[in-house]
Amino acid sequence: MRSLMQPHAVWSDAYPAPILKSHGMKLREVLTGIDVVGMAGSADTDVTTIACDSRNVVPGTLFFALAGSKTDGNLFIREAIARKAAAIVSQEPPPETLPSAAWIEVELPRRALALASANFYGHPADSLRLIGITGTNGKTTTAYLLDSILRAADHVTGLTGTVEWRTPAGSQPSSNTTPESLHLQRMLAEVRDAGGTHAILEVSSHSLMMDRLWGCHFAVAVFTNLTRDHLDYHKDLESYFAAKRRLFEGTGAGAPDVAVINADDARAVSLTGLAGRTITYGLRNGAQITARKVQSTWEGLEFTAQTPAGKLEVRSSLTARINVYNILAAIAAALALDISVPVIEKGIAELQSVSGRFQRIDEGQPFLVVVDYAHTDDALRNVITTARELNPDGRIITLFGPGGEKDRTKRPLMGEAAGSLSDLVILTSDNPRSEDPLLIINDVLVGMQKVDGNYRVELDRERAIEAAFAEALPGDTVLLAGKGHETVQILKDQTLEFDDRVAARRILRQHGYRKTK
């Protein structure tokens, strides 16, 4: 495994390439609509680019000093000035001795960054129909389904999410589910300038709390579900939901035109009525869009979707009943965007797979191998239950390990879910980050032992996958959970190349398996 000390991503928050405006803008233009507490320096200062990372400051930059969870951008103002920043935006008042740069004091720097970025790039969101998808699980698959539907309708799209950030010019692996507002506005401008019509955004609770979407109006906002996650950041489930609710209340540009809500989630009623109109989907509770005659096999899903626009005959390569909800959500959003029924059917059928989401690895081995991003107790429960439904006669061997520096309270719950539903659990490392991997596993064992689960511990993830395959008998199912699409493993002192899918194929081939066409 090769160490990657600086993972490459064109639009990453840490290493974005500076984008220069050939004509530039005056500072007063960039600050339009921003509540300025105080200002020192000239409002006619020329601004050629914006940055929120001091390493990207070049002469003419408007530098935003943002306070983060690990560091404070105000600590890097001196560096930004040394790099010839034209102006500084900070929550702090200007120093007594004014630096060479203009100084703008604001109460809400992140909100100011979002508005300034929109001004700088010519308000690209106003030229696009934005679709925001939020919820604990299902965001990525729903986003890819809707993107496929829009493409089937000959629309030019952009997409941001957990797997990638994509514009018509290409894509890069994402560093955050929802980009920082500066990078988001730059991406939206690229979609607009390429003749784009729609942008689909996976919306994280963190991004809503950090005002990354401030000033963006959404044509459609989708709520998939709410289960326990990110409580290290939000502290409790109510705060977590309150963050999600912000998308439906509006992000500084009015409430969404249409809200698409999972009627089967207990929080649905709290979101109904916030948008211009509401469309519900689900399998019970009288949803407007629902599924009938569901058939789920390893080859995919087939069902009839009942909608206000009539029946849709769904044929999808996506496996598992958990994807019925994601497909229904995409159908609802597509109908809200006035896409016709035949085009919706075509778009669903054309999506072959979603990276790291119940993704089957087949090298001709006599047991099934599935890679999935499941990293919460609810997601684990769903993916294991789905595997059991699809393969009721074989054993389920589940491999997982919670990530470090994340919500500790979900770890025993994940252990309880995996231990109660699997025949064998292999506990291993995910992205331990600065935490001791063994202590992470100890948290999981609290729940595992509660249900008297059958488990083994192997901290090295590659050896753990080998152990899971060694245990598998013909007809069994091995679930590699937690990392899904991820291609690196984050340790305390280094980042390693590691992809469950690549490792699984390599190990299977080392044991003599190789699928023939």
C-alpha positions, 0 to 999 in steps of 0.5 A: 500500500502506497502512502498518500500524504496529499490526496489529489482533488482539483476542487478539494477544500485543502488544495483548490487551484486558484481561479483568476478573473481576467477582468477582476472586480471591485471589492464593493461589488464582491461584497454586495448583499453582505452585512458588513460590521466595519471596514478599513481600507478602500472599497475600490480595491481590485479583487482578482480571486477569492480564497479561504486557504492561505496557501492559495493566496496570490496578489489580488486575493480576497482572503476569508479567515474562517474558524474551523473545527481544527484550526482558525483561519485568523491564525493565517492572516499574516501569511495571507498578507505576506502573499499580497492579499488585497483584502481580508474578511474576518469576524475580528475587528481590524487591528490598530495598525492597519496592514497593507490589505483592506479589512472587512469585519463581518458577523458571519464569515461563512455566510459572507463567503457564500454570498461573495463567491456567488457575486464573484462568479455571477450568481451561477445558481440563478441560471440552474435548477438546483436539487438538494438531497439530504438525509442520513442514508440513500443520498448518493444513490438517489443523486445518481438515479436523478442524474441519470434521469436528467441525462436521459432527458438530454439535460446537461448536469452537474453533481456533487456528493460523497463519491465525486464532484462532477461538471461537464468538464470532468470529475474529481473525487470529493473531499467533502459531501458538499463543497465549501461555498467558494468551490461550490459556486465555482463548480456551478459556474462551470456547469452554467458556462457549459450550457448546464441546466441542472445541478444535483447536490448531496447536502450534508448536515455539516454544510447546512450548519456552515452556510455553504449553500447560503444564497442558493435557491432550490427547485427541489429538496429531497429528504431520504430519512434520518437515523443516528449519525454525526452526533460527535458534531451535532451532540444530539439527534434533535440538533442533527435533524434541525440542521437537515431541516434548514434545507427545507426552511430555505438557505437565504434564498427562500424555501424550495419550490418542491419538497420530496419527503419520505413519508415512512420516516417519523420526521416527515410531518415536521418537514411537510408544508415548508416548501411551496408544495410537497410530494411524498413517497414511501411504501406505507403511510399513504404516500403519493408515490409508492411501489407495488409488485416489488421483485428483488434479485441479485440481477436487480429490481422490478416493480410498478411505481404508482404516481400522480402522473400514472404508473411507471414500470421500473426495471433497475440494475440496482439490487436490494429492496433498500433501493426501492426508496431511493428509486421512489425518491428519484421518481418524485424529484423527476416528476417535480422537475416535469420529466415525462414518465417514459424518460424517467423509466429510461433514466432508471434503467440506464444507471447500471451501478453506484460506486460502493453501494451494494456493489457486487465483486464477482471473480467466479468465487463460489460465495457472494462478495458485496461492498457497501458504504454502510457506516451507521447501525441503521445502514448495517441493519439494512444491508445485512437484512437485504443480503439475507433476503437475496441469499436466504440459504447461505451464511452472512459474514460481515466485515466492518469497523467504525471510523475514528474521530466520529460519533462514538455512541453509534459504535455499540449500536453497530456492533449490536446490529451486525452481531444480531443479524450476521452469522460471523462478524470480522471486526477491523479498522476503517479510517481510525485517524488519530484514535487507537483502532483497538479502542474503537473495536472495544466500543463495538464489542459492547454491543456485540457482546450484548447480543452474544454475537459471533466475531473475530478481530483482525485490525489489518483490513487486508488480512481481515478481508482474507480472513472473511474469504477464508471463512466463507463456504460455497453459497455464503455472502461476505459483506465488506462494509464501511468504506464503499467507494473510498480509495484511501485509509486514513491512519494517525500519521499517514494516508494509505491507498486502500480500496475494498473492491480492489483488495477483494479482487486481488485476494480472490485472484491470488486464490485462483479465482478469475471471472471469465466472460 
